[in-house]
Amino acid sequence: MAEDRLAGNVEHQRALYGASVGELVGSVTGPLGLSQAAVARILGLSPAMLSQLATGHRVKIGNPRVLFRLQLMLALADESPRLSRHTVAGRIAEIGRARADLTTAERPTTPTLTVAAVADLLHAVASRRELDRAATALDEVAPGVAELVRVYGLGTPQQAEEHWRGLEHLRWSPDTE
């Protein structure tokens, strides 16, 4: 009976997140060389809570900020083979610092976090090949959107940050309302 409940919880996680939390955590720990306890600390969870999620004893990641940080870590894990250890360590530290930024009502102010979030969203819904095809299809009807797909979905993080900074004058600010 308990095994059936756990299996059901894991299937519910797959429906919610595309994979079980245990699989997602495994996708981060190996490539980034982190223990599950270290991942929990970076995400802002207790090791016990992450363990309960990873084993299916709990279903949902209740805090959207934790889910956001997990998405950042998954993106970094995917990118890590092309990065130096120093760069990976710096990005892990940045994600960890984001915890403090994201526990307030303020939006993240660092372009790296925003750029990573946009890239994560694009990569969550489409492969690189699909993004390339979508950008080509958008060229004539929405060239600005095609550019966004190319820069944030296919470009390097540095290109995306440069693009983000170039759009500073277009972003909403409470002071301009």
Residue frames as qw, qx, qy, qz and C-alpha x, y, z in Angstrom:
[[0.000, 0.886, 0.464, 0.000, 0.00, 0.00, 0.00],
 [0.278, -0.832, 0.109, 0.467, 2.73, 2.48, 0.95],
 [0.442, -0.171, 0.604, 0.641, 4.75, 1.48, -2.13],
 [0.264, 0.616, 0.654, 0.351, 1.72, 2.20, -4.34],
 [0.105, -0.949, -0.232, 0.186, 1.33, 5.63, -2.72],
 [0.384, -0.626, 0.354, 0.579, 5.01, 6.44, -3.28],
 [0.407, 0.143, 0.695, 0.576, 4.83, 5.27, -6.89],
 [0.135, 0.810, 0.547, 0.159, 1.75, 7.43, -7.39],
 [0.238, -0.894, -0.014, 0.380, 3.53, 10.41, -5.85],
 [0.426, -0.349, 0.529, 0.646, 6.50, 9.93, -8.16],
 [0.313, 0.450, 0.694, 0.467, 4.18, 9.76, -11.19],
 [0.028, -0.930, -0.358, 0.080, 2.48, 12.95, -9.99],
 [0.347, -0.711, 0.249, 0.559, 5.91, 14.61, -9.81],
 [0.418, 0.018, 0.661, 0.623, 6.64, 13.49, -13.37],
 [0.177, 0.735, 0.601, 0.258, 3.37, 15.06, -14.49],
 [0.186, -0.942, -0.152, 0.235, 4.21, 18.30, -12.67],
 [0.254, -0.812, 0.374, 0.369, 7.93, 18.63, -13.45],
 [0.662, 0.607, -0.388, -0.209, 8.60, 16.33, -16.40],
 [0.596, 0.231, -0.721, 0.268, 10.66, 14.02, -14.17],
 [0.678, -0.613, -0.392, 0.099, 10.61, 12.90, -10.57],
 [0.205, -0.943, 0.230, -0.127, 12.29, 15.17, -8.05],
 [0.784, -0.401, 0.420, 0.219, 14.76, 12.34, -7.40],
 [0.735, 0.393, 0.338, 0.437, 15.66, 12.28, -11.10],
 [0.181, 0.930, 0.032, 0.318, 15.98, 16.07, -11.19],
 [0.490, -0.811, 0.321, 0.013, 18.24, 16.08, -8.15],
 [0.832, -0.114, 0.435, 0.326, 20.32, 13.30, -9.71],
 [0.577, 0.679, 0.229, 0.392, 20.65, 15.44, -12.85],
 [0.048, -0.949, 0.159, -0.268, 22.24, 18.13, -10.70],
 [0.694, -0.642, 0.322, 0.052, 24.38, 16.20, -8.22],
 [0.870, 0.062, 0.322, 0.368, 26.46, 14.22, -10.73],
 [0.540, 0.650, 0.145, 0.515, 27.37, 16.91, -13.27],
 [0.073, -0.886, 0.132, -0.439, 27.93, 19.59, -10.63],
 [0.555, 0.191, -0.664, 0.464, 29.75, 17.31, -8.19],
 [0.322, -0.414, 0.314, -0.792, 27.40, 18.15, -5.33],
 [0.053, -0.147, -0.948, 0.276, 25.92, 16.04, -2.58],
 [0.217, -0.632, -0.662, -0.339, 22.17, 15.98, -2.08],
 [0.402, -0.694, -0.385, 0.457, 22.70, 17.92, 1.17],
 [0.271, -0.278, 0.183, 0.903, 24.61, 20.63, -0.72],
 [0.053, -0.360, -0.626, -0.690, 21.83, 20.85, -3.31],
 [0.332, -0.711, -0.619, 0.035, 19.29, 21.21, -0.49],
 [0.377, -0.567, -0.166, 0.713, 21.32, 24.04, 1.06],
 [0.149, -0.061, 0.394, 0.905, 21.60, 25.88, -2.27],
 [0.173, -0.473, -0.696, -0.512, 17.88, 25.45, -2.96],
 [0.255, -0.342, 0.277, -0.861, 16.95, 26.68, 0.51],
 [0.843, -0.264, -0.295, -0.364, 15.47, 23.39, 1.72],
 [0.562, -0.546, 0.600, -0.163, 16.42, 21.21, 4.63],
 [0.144, 0.333, -0.902, -0.232, 18.20, 18.00, 3.60],
 [0.294, 0.192, 0.890, -0.292, 15.30, 16.05, 5.14],
 [0.512, 0.593, 0.256, -0.565, 12.72, 17.90, 3.03],
 [0.395, 0.580, -0.555, -0.447, 14.70, 17.35, -0.17],
 [0.045, -0.168, 0.985, -0.006, 15.05, 13.68, 0.73],
 [0.428, 0.372, 0.701, -0.434, 11.28, 13.39, 1.23],
 [0.522, 0.660, -0.070, -0.537, 10.70, 15.01, -2.17],
 [0.233, 0.533, -0.758, -0.295, 13.35, 12.87, -3.87],
 [0.080, -0.043, 0.992, -0.082, 11.90, 9.62, -2.52],
 [0.332, -0.327, -0.646, -0.605, 8.27, 10.53, -3.26],
 [0.262, -0.421, -0.745, 0.446, 7.22, 10.90, 0.38],
 [0.141, 0.684, 0.229, -0.678, 6.21, 14.43, -0.56],
 [0.604, 0.552, 0.520, 0.246, 4.93, 15.38, -4.00],
 [0.301, 0.879, 0.186, 0.320, 5.20, 19.10, -4.60],
 [0.455, -0.004, -0.180, 0.872, 7.92, 21.66, -4.24],
 [0.090, -0.793, -0.580, 0.160, 5.73, 24.13, -2.41],
 [0.171, -0.789, 0.025, 0.590, 7.90, 27.20, -2.76],
 [0.678, 0.715, 0.148, 0.087, 8.13, 28.61, -6.30],
 [0.011, 0.905, -0.426, -0.004, 11.46, 30.21, -5.40],
 [0.601, -0.364, 0.707, 0.076, 12.92, 26.77, -4.66],
 [0.763, 0.429, 0.477, 0.085, 11.63, 25.50, -7.99],
 [0.362, 0.926, -0.109, 0.010, 13.20, 28.52, -9.72],
 [0.235, -0.752, 0.614, 0.044, 16.57, 27.79, -8.11],
 [0.733, -0.037, 0.675, 0.076, 16.28, 24.12, -9.10],
 [0.671, 0.700, 0.241, 0.052, 15.65, 25.19, -12.69],
 [0.117, 0.921, -0.371, -0.006, 18.77, 27.37, -12.55],
 [0.485, -0.501, 0.715, 0.042, 20.78, 24.43, -11.24],
 [0.788, 0.282, 0.545, 0.047, 19.43, 22.10, -13.95],
 [0.515, 0.857, -0.015, 0.034, 20.40, 24.61, -16.63],
 [0.121, -0.820, 0.560, -0.004, 23.86, 24.90, -15.12],
 [0.701, -0.200, 0.684, 0.032, 24.21, 21.10, -15.00],
 [0.757, 0.559, 0.332, 0.064, 23.36, 20.95, -18.72],
 [0.343, 0.915, -0.169, 0.128, 25.87, 23.66, -19.49],
 [0.577, -0.728, 0.365, 0.067, 28.59, 22.49, -17.09],
 [0.872, 0.039, 0.333, 0.356, 30.51, 20.22, -19.52],
 [0.508, 0.673, 0.146, 0.517, 31.39, 23.33, -21.55],
 [0.198, -0.920, 0.105, -0.322, 32.41, 25.41, -18.51],
 [0.381, 0.408, -0.671, 0.488, 35.50, 25.51, -16.33],
 [0.522, -0.407, -0.694, 0.285, 35.25, 24.28, -12.75],
 [0.195, -0.180, -0.267, 0.926, 35.86, 27.83, -11.62],
 [0.301, -0.127, -0.308, -0.894, 32.92, 29.12, -13.67],
 [0.575, -0.358, -0.698, -0.231, 30.65, 26.34, -12.42],
 [0.448, -0.339, -0.591, 0.579, 31.61, 27.08, -8.81],
 [0.014, -0.080, -0.070, 0.994, 30.91, 30.77, -9.35],
 [0.443, -0.219, -0.473, -0.730, 27.51, 30.08, -10.87],
 [0.564, -0.379, -0.729, 0.088, 26.62, 27.71, -8.01],
 [0.289, -0.276, -0.429, 0.810, 27.54, 30.43, -5.54],
 [0.179, -0.040, -0.187, -0.965, 25.43, 32.92, -7.49],
 [0.539, -0.340, -0.643, -0.425, 22.42, 30.60, -7.37],
 [0.520, -0.367, -0.648, 0.418, 22.98, 30.21, -3.64],
 [0.119, -0.179, -0.200, 0.956, 23.11, 33.98, -3.18],
 [0.298, -0.242, -0.480, -0.789, 19.94, 34.28, -5.21],
 [0.417, -0.451, -0.782, 0.106, 18.20, 32.58, -2.34],
 [0.209, -0.442, -0.389, 0.781, 18.52, 35.75, -0.29],
 [0.115, 0.106, -0.286, -0.945, 17.38, 37.94, -3.19],
 [0.400, -0.204, -0.702, -0.553, 14.41, 35.73, -3.92],
 [0.312, -0.415, -0.794, 0.315, 13.13, 35.47, -0.35],
 [0.053, 0.401, 0.243, -0.882, 12.04, 39.09, -0.49],
 [0.507, 0.667, 0.488, -0.247, 9.22, 40.51, -2.55],
 [0.125, 0.760, -0.347, -0.535, 11.74, 42.09, -4.90],
 [0.888, 0.459, -0.012, -0.032, 12.42, 40.76, -8.37],
 [0.797, -0.199, 0.194, 0.537, 15.95, 39.49, -9.05],
 [0.122, 0.941, -0.081, -0.304, 18.12, 42.38, -10.05],
 [0.342, -0.495, 0.665, 0.444, 21.09, 40.54, -11.47],
 [0.610, 0.468, -0.327, -0.550, 20.86, 40.04, -15.23],
 [0.163, 0.295, -0.939, -0.064, 22.47, 36.62, -14.89],
 [0.279, 0.183, 0.856, -0.395, 19.51, 35.28, -12.92],
 [0.544, 0.536, 0.197, -0.614, 16.95, 36.84, -15.23],
 [0.432, 0.528, -0.607, -0.408, 18.76, 35.67, -18.34],
 [0.016, 0.155, -0.985, 0.073, 19.07, 32.17, -16.89],
 [0.427, 0.314, 0.672, -0.518, 15.36, 32.13, -16.05],
 [0.579, 0.573, -0.107, -0.570, 14.39, 33.13, -19.60],
 [0.330, 0.437, -0.806, -0.225, 16.75, 30.53, -21.08],
 [0.179, -0.017, 0.940, -0.289, 15.38, 27.91, -18.69],
 [0.563, 0.420, 0.404, -0.585, 11.82, 28.67, -19.75],
 [0.564, 0.567, -0.390, -0.456, 12.69, 28.34, -23.42],
 [0.245, 0.356, -0.901, -0.032, 14.63, 25.11, -22.86],
 [0.378, 0.055, 0.796, -0.470, 11.81, 23.70, -20.74],
 [0.651, 0.479, 0.342, -0.480, 9.42, 23.84, -23.68],
 [0.757, 0.642, -0.082, -0.091, 11.64, 23.20, -26.69],
 [0.841, -0.144, 0.215, 0.476, 14.90, 21.61, -27.79],
 [0.214, -0.556, 0.292, 0.748, 17.65, 23.70, -29.39],
 [0.186, 0.132, 0.764, 0.603, 16.57, 22.41, -32.79],
 [0.004, 0.723, 0.687, 0.069, 12.96, 23.41, -32.13],
 [0.182, -0.801, -0.137, 0.553, 14.05, 26.85, -30.93],
 [0.229, -0.301, 0.515, 0.769, 16.07, 27.35, -34.09],
 [0.091, 0.380, 0.796, 0.462, 13.12, 26.33, -36.25],
 [0.093, -0.809, -0.544, 0.203, 10.78, 28.58, -34.27],
 [0.210, -0.657, 0.098, 0.717, 13.12, 31.56, -34.67],
 [0.168, -0.041, 0.673, 0.719, 13.28, 30.97, -38.43],
 [0.002, -0.583, -0.778, -0.234, 9.50, 30.75, -38.61],
 [0.180, -0.828, -0.383, 0.368, 9.16, 33.99, -36.62],
 [0.436, -0.163, 0.232, 0.854, 11.64, 35.98, -38.72],
 [0.048, 0.344, 0.491, 0.799, 9.03, 37.48, -41.03],
 [0.363, -0.688, -0.524, -0.346, 6.08, 37.90, -38.68],
 [0.523, -0.850, -0.013, -0.061, 7.83, 38.85, -35.43],
 [0.657, 0.509, -0.369, 0.415, 11.55, 39.53, -35.94],
 [0.186, -0.657, 0.458, -0.569, 11.97, 40.87, -32.40],
 [0.861, -0.284, 0.290, -0.305, 10.61, 37.67, -30.92],
 [0.920, 0.322, -0.160, 0.155, 12.81, 35.65, -33.29],
 [0.301, 0.662, -0.465, 0.505, 15.81, 37.57, -31.96],
 [0.533, -0.534, 0.438, -0.489, 14.82, 36.81, -28.36],
 [0.986, -0.026, 0.112, -0.121, 14.50, 33.09, -29.13],
 [0.767, 0.484, -0.269, 0.325, 17.91, 33.10, -30.81],
 [0.094, 0.673, -0.469, 0.564, 19.72, 35.12, -28.14],
 [0.523, -0.443, 0.503, -0.527, 18.19, 33.53, -25.02],
 [0.943, 0.008, 0.227, -0.244, 17.47, 30.07, -26.37],
 [0.906, 0.353, -0.002, 0.233, 20.46, 29.49, -28.64],
 [0.286, 0.800, -0.320, 0.419, 23.09, 32.05, -27.65],
 [0.555, 0.038, -0.620, 0.554, 25.65, 31.96, -24.89],
 [0.378, -0.738, -0.479, 0.290, 24.85, 33.30, -21.43],
 [0.341, -0.381, 0.052, 0.858, 27.25, 36.17, -22.12],
 [0.022, 0.229, 0.538, 0.811, 25.42, 37.12, -25.33],
 [0.308, -0.660, -0.656, -0.201, 22.09, 36.99, -23.52],
 [0.415, -0.645, -0.318, 0.557, 23.37, 39.18, -20.66],
 [0.231, -0.161, 0.257, 0.924, 24.73, 41.70, -23.15],
 [0.129, -0.428, -0.643, -0.622, 21.38, 41.72, -24.95],
 [0.393, -0.688, -0.594, 0.142, 19.55, 42.11, -21.62],
 [0.355, -0.512, -0.124, 0.772, 21.67, 45.09, -20.66],
 [0.121, 0.051, 0.451, 0.883, 21.02, 46.62, -24.08],
 [0.255, -0.548, -0.652, -0.458, 17.28, 46.55, -23.38],
 [0.277, -0.274, -0.571, 0.723, 17.57, 48.38, -20.05],
 [0.143, 0.090, -0.014, -0.985, 15.66, 51.38, -21.38],
 [0.489, -0.163, -0.591, -0.621, 12.65, 49.21, -22.30],
 [0.408, -0.244, -0.850, 0.227, 12.09, 47.48, -18.97],
 [0.407, -0.754, -0.331, -0.395, 9.29, 48.50, -16.65],
 [0.364, 0.059, -0.563, 0.740, 10.21, 50.27, -13.46],
 [0.202, -0.717, -0.630, 0.222, 7.93, 51.48, -10.66],
 [0.221, -0.522, -0.031, 0.823, 9.58, 54.89, -11.07],
 [0.010, -0.050, 0.545, 0.837, 8.32, 55.21, -14.67],
 [0.033, -0.514, -0.851, -0.100, 4.69, 54.49, -13.92]]
